[in-house]
Amino acid sequence: MNTVQLNHSAMPAYLNEALTPMSLNEELVRIRIQEAQRFAEEQRLANRLASAQRWRRLSRWAGRRAARFDL
């Protein structure tokens, strides 16, 4: 009969530890928090870009207006 013996040191650490429902829950929460942080960073970047575009547009408008009244 062929038997396979697993050496505990060869198994990954996460398989050696007994995963409880709480630690699995904590892992899911950690992943959700990371996703929320990533989304918030993307939103900040998008808002900065939109703000820069608004200021650029306002600057061009102000330049054209100033040129109109230049004597």
C-alpha positions in Angstrom: 0.0 0.0 0.0 1.3 3.4 -1.0 1.1 6.1 1.7 2.0 9.7 1.4 3.4 11.4 4.5 3.3 15.1 4.7 6.0 16.9 6.5 4.5 19.7 8.5 7.4 22.0 7.7 6.7 21.6 4.0 3.1 22.8 4.3 2.4 26.5 4.0 2.0 28.4 7.2 -1.7 29.2 6.5 -2.5 25.4 6.3 -0.6 24.8 9.6 -2.7 27.3 11.5 -6.2 26.4 12.4 -8.4 29.0 10.6 -11.3 29.9 12.8 -14.4 31.6 11.4 -13.3 34.8 13.2 -9.9 34.9 11.6 -11.4 34.3 8.2 -13.9 37.1 8.9 -11.0 39.4 9.9 -9.2 38.6 6.7 -12.3 39.5 4.7 -12.6 42.7 6.6 -9.0 43.5 5.9 -9.5 42.9 2.2 -12.6 45.2 2.2 -10.7 47.9 4.0 -7.9 47.7 1.4 -10.3 47.9 -1.4 -12.0 50.9 0.2 -8.7 52.6 0.6 -7.7 51.9 -3.0 -11.1 53.3 -4.2 -10.7 56.4 -2.0 -7.2 57.1 -3.5 -8.6 56.7 -7.0 -11.3 59.2 -6.2 -8.8 61.7 -4.8 -6.8 61.4 -8.0 -9.9 61.9 -10.2 -10.9 64.9 -8.1 -7.5 66.5 -8.4 -7.5 66.0 -12.2 -11.0 67.5 -12.5 -9.9 70.4 -10.3 -6.8 71.0 -12.4 -8.9 71.0 -15.6 -11.4 73.5 -14.1 -8.5 75.9 -13.1 -6.9 75.5 -16.5 -10.2 76.4 -18.2 -10.7 79.3 -15.9 -7.2 80.5 -16.5 -7.7 80.4 -20.3 -11.0 82.3 -20.0 -9.4 84.9 -17.8 -6.5 85.3 -20.3 -8.9 85.8 -23.2 -10.9 88.3 -21.2 -7.8 90.2 -20.2 -6.7 90.3 -23.8 -10.0 91.8 -24.9 -9.7 94.7 -22.5 -6.0 95.2 -23.2 -5.3 98.6 -24.7 
